[in-house]
Every structure is written in C-alpha cells, then in structure tokens.
C-alpha cells in the first residue's frame, strides 16, 4: 500500500515537472543574447543562455513563472502555462543601458555594483565634432583628465594625464586598450629636444578614427585599473570600436555614412602695433625688432640713421642674384599691418567614413572605410589618415563563439620644423615669424623675394634665421606610419555558471620620418641635411579568462574571474643623417655627400600576469569586489621580478533600503563607494646592466670629437650607472565617493575623493664624475596626488512637448607634492635643456615647479632697482612658478526639441603658471600694442638695491632711496626686465582661461520625409571647436592662448608649463552629415 502510494505521488510529481526550451534575442536587432539569465521567479533556480541565446530549464508546472533578464535590457516575466517552448525578445532599457560600465578586460558590469569611479563617453559625443584626434575630443568631458595639445600643427601630440603625474621622470600617459588589446600611444621625438628640433611629432592615439568608436571608458583609479598591473599606474582608457564590439552587427543589412568638412583658422594673432618699425632706441636698423623710428611722427622724434625722405635701403640692394634691386634701391618705410597674418592660410578638416553591417542568428559582420585629412594653417602642413576596419563574430555548432577584428591604418604627416633655440632653430618656420619687423613686406614676393634664384637658398632681411616662406617649403618634417592591429577571441559557456574566454591580439606599426633642411638654409651650416629615422613597434597580448557565476544563498550572488595574461613589446629604431645635399630638392639620404648613424636602438620586454577578480552581491544593493594580480617582469632583477597588486572596493546602494515613498520621491538613487588599489611601473628594458653607446661624442663642448671620426666608428659604456637591484614603482590609492540622484533623476551628482602615493620612483640621480659616470639609475622618492572630482547631471526639463534640456558639468581639483627625494638630494631637473626657467622637483613642493631669475624685492615687497640702469635686480634660481592648475571645470548644455538638438560645451581652467617664450618675444621685439607707449618716461617704482646682497641701499639717514632713473621702453622690454633677456619671473603668467570648447547644432530629418528614398535616417549638423577663449592674465595685446605645450606628450620628460614659439592654436567651423541606408 505504502509503495503504491509513493509511486502514485512520484508519478503525479513527474507529470507536473516539464522542460521548457527557447531562445532569448534582442528585440531591436533580432540577435541572440548569450549569457542572459533565465530563472524561476521566487526561487534561486536558474540558467544562463548559451552562446546562441538558447536555454533549457525544468519547471514544476504550468503555474511557474520564468524571469528573463540581461544587463542593459528590460526584465520580462512569463507564465509557463502549457508551453514547452518560450522564445523571448528583450527590449533595450535606455536607462539601464546607461548604467552599464566596461571594466578591466572588457567585463561589463552594472554601474551600481562598481565601487570606484569610472567615466564613459559615447561615440556620438566624439564623432561629427570636426576633431580627428580622439583624445582631444575628450577635452572637458571627463573630470580629472587633463588634455593639452602640443600646438596647432596637424597631427601634433596630445598630453593626456589622469589625476596628476605619478612618476618623476617616467611615462605618465594612460594605458590605452582598444577592443581588449593594448594600443601603443607612444611618443618619440626625432632629434635633440622639443626646443631645438620640435617637429610636432604625433603620439599614436591619432591613428584611431573617432567615427568608429562605440565608447570610451576611463578607469581613473588604482582599484579600477589594478587588473592591468604594472602598466596601469597612470590609469587606463578602454576604447570599444564599432567593428570590434561583439554583437556589433545588425540583423539584415545596413550601410551608414558619416562625412563632414570644417574650416580651420588660427585662433588669434596679437594686436600688432603699427607706429614703429625696425630698429633700436628710435633709430632705424635692419633688425628683427621694432624699436625703430615712428612711421608718421618725424616732428616728435627725428627719423633715425638710414632713413631718407621716408625710405630705407632695400634689403637686397646690390645682391648680384637679384638684378631688379641694384645698389641704391630704396623701399618705403611704412607699416605692413598684415605681414604676419598673410603668412597663415585657412586650413580644413575633411572626413568621410562608410560602414557596412550585416547579421543573422548565427553571425554578424561589420566593415568600415574612413579617410580624414587635416590641412593646416601653415602652408605645406597636413595630416592624412586612412582607416580600414573589419570585425564580426560567428556561432559555431559546438556552442563556441568566435569573434575578431582587424584594422589597418596609414597616417601621413607633413609639417614645418619648429623650435627656436640654437642652430636648428635658425631653420624653424617660427624662429621669427610671429614678430616680424612691422615694416617688412614679407608677403609681397616681388618686393621681398624669399628664394635666391641662383643658389635656390633662402633670402631674409636679417642674418641668422631662414625666411619663413622659404622654410615651410624647404625645411620639412614628414612621417609615414603603417599600422595594423587586430584580435581573435573565443567564448565558450561550459554550463550556466562557468564560461571561458580567450583573446589574443597584435598591434604593430612602423613610422618612417624624414626631416630635411635643404641646402641654402641658415641651419645645417648651409649645406643641407637629411635625417632618415625609422621606428618599429610591435605588441602581442594574450589573455585567458575563466568566469564563475553562482548564487550562494537566496540573497547572495557570487562571481569570480581568474585570468592569465602575457604581454610582449618590442621596439626598434634606426636613424641615419646625411649632410651636404647634392641636388637641391631631392629629400633622400642618397642625395647627401656624407652619411653617418644618427641613433637607434632595440628593446624587448615581457610581462606575465596571473590575476583574480571576485565579487559578492547581496540583494543588489551591497557589493564587495576583491582583486589581485601578480606580475613577473623581464626588465627587473630575478629577485624582484615578481610583485603583487591587490585591490578592493565596495558599493552600497542605500536607497534600496528606503521604503518611505516621500523620501524616495526626493532621493531617487543613492550609492556610497570606497576603494583601495595598488598599481605600478616596472623598469625600462636594459636598466640593470651597463649598455654601450655607438658613435658617441667625446669632449667638453669647446672641442668635441664626434664619431665616426675619420671614417672610424667607436663605442663606449653609457654615462648612466645602472642598479642591479631595481624594484618596480608602486602607486597606492584610496578612493571614496558616491552618487546621488534626486527628484526622479532630475538632479544627479557624482563625487570622488582620492589620495594616492607613488613610491620607489625609478629615476637618475647625479653622482661624482670621478666614478666614471654622471648619474645613477635607482629607486628613491615619493610623489603624492590628492584630489576631488565632481560630476553634475541636471535635467531641468525632461520632456515637455518634445522639448528637453540637460546640463552636464565637471569639476576636478588635484594637489600633487614631491614628498621626498633621497638623502643629500634637494632637487632633480625635469628638463635640463631649457635653462631659465628650469623645471625641477623639490621636496615639499608641487610637481614640476619652475625655477629661474626673480625680481629682487625688499622685505616689504618693493622692487629693488639697479641705480645705474633703472632696471630691476635679478635674483637667480628662485622658485617662480607652479604649472599645476588650481582646478578645471566644464559645463555642457544640451537642448533637444523633437529632431533638433543644440549643445554647447564651456571649459574653464583656474590657475597653473605658464612660461611663454612667445609672449616674451612679442614684448621683447616690440611688436604688440602692449609696447606702443614709448614716449612716456619709464620709471619702475621701487628702491635702489645692492646687486650682490639684494638688500636696499640706505641713505645717510638710514632710509631706502626711491628709484628715479628713467629708462626707455626698449630697455624695459628688450634688455632688462620683461622681455627676451629680462627677469624670467615676469614671463610667467597665470594660465587661467575660459573657453567655448564646442558648439553643435543638429537636425534629424523626420523619417516620413525619407519615404520613397533608400535612406533609413539622415542627420545634418554644424559644429564649431575652440570658437572663443579669454586668458585674462596675459598682456592684452598678445591675444595668447595658453592651451599649448612645447614638450607635448613626451614620455621621458613630463614637462608642463613651458611654451616656446609654438605654432598657434586653431579654431574650426564645419558641417556634418550622417546617413543610414
């Protein structure tokens, strides 16, 4: 009886239990959704869909309800009923999708679960903005990120710093990862320095096409980036491309096109004075300075020597090569107001991009072809880039998903030689251009030809520099980059809770650079030279991931990822220089008389890492994440080769515990977060043992011997003593923050406080020359960064009759400090080549302060004056500037009405000092309206001082003696105080600047208007970038834009706050079109 009863119950139970199968797809594209969760409502039982979106689950009976969910999609619940097959189409949840973030190694997580700060910028905020450099397109869009363009030459580098500098002299640029594979963003200068041989070199992020970017996520802190170990000390930039994103294809077939053109112009030139011409102290002289006689006031000041009846000797009178100017030829002495402006031209940015997408239930494919060209504001300067991208994924029969992408880029850069110091500066297009003598008619070539018709060399009114028109044609820099990168990945869901992923990728490029100074230049000793520099970089990355997702308890979810990573980088460089050009205009190394090696090298390094990432989720409101990575580096000694990076973070969504509806109507979302992480930098290759230098220079600069000497090469041990016991640099960071949203998300605030300390800096310190070396590379010192970041998201009007208004703002403040160097060391030079001012590191002071000559003052702050000259006394080697800004902020307003949208981004930088060599030249050469007042006597307010003790000179009664020595404007600006040879402190300016960064007006053509056409959508827009700026602390007449840096994105010299006759910045106005077919 009991047996029969048991069998009956079992039979009834069996009859009620059944298996339900089906497929989960996306409602918008019809593609399968792998990894979606299918669970029985009210229970912990569930499964995940496979790579093809299918599932199979046992249910108790027809009353059971199945719950279907996936990150970024709205959850659905369906009663089973009598069905055994249930197919579901999940719709994208726009709100939830915006709450999904990409973390290390491309792992997507709900933002609510992340315990550290991240920022994501969508591709729509980058494309169609008339900016072909994706890093510059991020300016002002991410709190805590400082983006600075080197100059206005097409293709010039971009400095990208997250939360301040973390290394004394090492690399401070963020790690870039594209579609899961590191993307080298290297910068390598071709030549001595940015000052002497500034070729506006690119860093390689410019190889990316913004129109192919799906999103950019910035991992700012150590906890966020710890999974990348020894490469993540400076943060990580994760870029997902449209062709590299898994599932990027669409069901069916679609073609999209993006195109546009923008006019590029110089942002602003100075207000030039046109009252005085070339000369000095009101006397005419054929000099590149405008301190000469007045053009139209001979009755007030007599015209100087060399002027007769308003004329001066023609600059080329009597030159045998120019018979049109025989001896005795004169030319009018008058102002040519536009002689500088005429040198510049309107540039342009042209973009064209076509993308093809197709897909079905088992595969999808995306391909794109893009071409961008930026013609510069300087003749013969341009940057052209061609991108070819393909990507897709395919579902195999064995439930393995295969995905991959492949890209090819060709980038060509043509530009002038820049820099204005020493010999090579003689050939620079900007050695004198921005402060031409006001009476020079340089743009009328019939009056002032720039080329000798016989020798083909340059002609200029003054010796020592090339004519800029000749220079941009004949002194050139060319870069030709071929780059290929790609990856292939495999995903396999073993079961509902275990998934394997493997990805391998390669990124390689060659960059051939040819720098030419043609025969007839003042530079290269007049005989011409060609430098051929070839760089080759290769990076291979392999990553294996195993992910476990389980429900430990009804309210506790658990996930863990274990990984193994191998990264290998190889860099090779070979340069030769030929001197003595045989044929004038053949820019080839074979066209030179003497060819010698000009540098080169080879490095290879490997890092092997093992890491883990564990997350606990309690009721979807309390999260704990613990990470750890151990690296083994080939560049460190065996005893120190292995090192560990821990990390932990927690997030608490406290509003999930609020049950009071009144409170929830006020606080719609609230989260607190805390994080700790440790990351670092290993050493550069070959830092443990002495290396040899091939063909060095021996001597004391006065009498050098340069090898090869008489055809014989030589080698010597380098002058840097290595340390066989190097350890990695470590950066430890603590972070606290939170997110609050109020009034149904109308007000949103995201705030973060961070405190990080970088230790064991790898840098060189000076040692006695008696050792046979000049410096020693070792570990020492500490550097700290502390700061706050605030993001503000306001929606004053959400949807009022189709109208919405969004305000997005950012605020960031970072305070860095050199905590310590090492015993007996009080200063490190960051850039030794500049001189006055120098950029140094000193204990207790901010990073990269400027040290130089300072105006002497008494205890009351009064200037101390030289009683003979009437000019300020100068105190050497004083701290005169701090380049770090007080804070940065931005505000973006976006208005939308049906298909019309208008957005405007305003940026503001407060403080941060800048030494401007350009402004020093403007004032020292007397070319701007700031120096126009020359008739009023100049007496600097102050007291006479002792030039040795820098103390006031006292009279017989013990009183300070007021200065009453008159000086001229010429002396004031040119010789002694505020110009070329003056007090460098007075050329340090507060670089506060307000800027209209970006304005865009767009319109989506209504779909009903497109009926009967092949168009699926059409958007038209007009854009503007850098339309206006105001830097109130610079001399008014200079109109100087301080968003520039001579050293750009140099990875070896983290120099900020130095600008020396850079190419001016630019602004753009353009239109764009986006269409789908």
Secondary structure as UniProt FT lines:
FT   HELIX           2..16
FT   STRAND          18..26
FT   TURN            27..29
FT   TURN            34..35
FT   STRAND          37..40
FT   TURN            41..42
FT   STRAND          46..48
FT   TURN            51..52
FT   STRAND          54..59
FT   TURN            62..63
FT   STRAND          65..69
FT   TURN            71..72
FT   STRAND          76..79
FT   TURN            81..82
FT   STRAND          88..90
FT   HELIX           94..97
FT   TURN            98..99
FT   STRAND          100..102
FT   HELIX           104..106
FT   STRAND          108..110
FT   HELIX           111..113
FT   STRAND          118..122
FT   HELIX           123..125
FT   TURN            126..128
FT   TURN            134..135
FT   HELIX           136..138
FT   TURN            139..141
FT   TURN            143..144
FT   STRAND          145..149
FT   TURN            154..155
FT   STRAND          158..162
FT   STRAND          175..178
FT   TURN            179..180
FT   STRAND          181..182
FT   TURN            194..196
FT   HELIX           204..207
FT   HELIX           210..212
FT   STRAND          213..219
FT   HELIX           222..225
FT   HELIX           226..231
FT   TURN            233..234
FT   STRAND          236..241
FT   TURN            242..244
FT   TURN            246..247
FT   STRAND          252..266
FT   STRAND          279..280
FT   TURN            281..282
FT   STRAND          283..284
FT   TURN            298..300
FT   TURN            305..306
FT   TURN            309..310
FT   STRAND          311..313
FT   TURN            315..318
FT   TURN            320..321
FT   TURN            323..324
FT   TURN            327..328
FT   STRAND          330..332
FT   TURN            337..340
FT   HELIX           341..343
FT   STRAND          347..359
FT   STRAND          363..375
FT   TURN            379..380
FT   STRAND          382..395
FT   TURN            397..398
FT   STRAND          400..416
FT   HELIX           422..425
FT   TURN            426..427
FT   TURN            429..430
FT   HELIX           433..435
FT   TURN            438..439
FT   TURN            442..443
FT   TURN            445..447
FT   TURN            453..455
FT   HELIX           468..474
FT   STRAND          475..493
FT   STRAND          498..517
FT   TURN            519..520
FT   HELIX           524..526
FT   STRAND          529..553
FT   TURN            554..555
FT   STRAND          556..581
FT   TURN            584..585
FT   HELIX           589..591
FT   STRAND          592..618
FT   TURN            619..621
FT   STRAND          622..633
FT   TURN            634..635
FT   HELIX           638..640
FT   STRAND          642..652
FT   HELIX           654..657
FT   HELIX           661..666
FT   STRAND          667..681
FT   TURN            685..686
FT   STRAND          692..694
FT   STRAND          697..698
FT   STRAND          705..706
FT   TURN            710..711
FT   STRAND          715..717
FT   STRAND          720..721
FT   TURN            724..725
FT   STRAND          729..742
FT   TURN            743..746
FT   STRAND          747..766
FT   HELIX           769..771
FT   STRAND          775..800
FT   TURN            801..802
FT   STRAND          803..820
FT   TURN            823..824
FT   STRAND          828..831
FT   TURN            832..833
FT   STRAND          838..841
FT   TURN            843..844
FT   TURN            847..848
FT   STRAND          849..855
FT   TURN            859..860
FT   STRAND          863..865
FT   TURN            867..869
FT   STRAND          874..881
FT   STRAND          887..897
FT   TURN            898..899
FT   STRAND          900..910
FT   STRAND          913..916
FT   HELIX           917..924
FT   TURN            925..926
FT   HELIX           929..931
FT   STRAND          942..945
FT   TURN            947..949
FT   TURN            956..957
FT   HELIX           969..970
FT   HELIX           971..976
FT   TURN            980..981
FT   HELIX           984..987
FT   STRAND          988..990
FT   STRAND          993..1004
FT   HELIX           1007..1010
FT   TURN            1011..1012
FT   STRAND          1017..1030
FT   TURN            1032..1033
FT   HELIX           1036..1038
FT   TURN            1046..1049
FT   STRAND          1058..1059
FT   STRAND          1066..1076
//
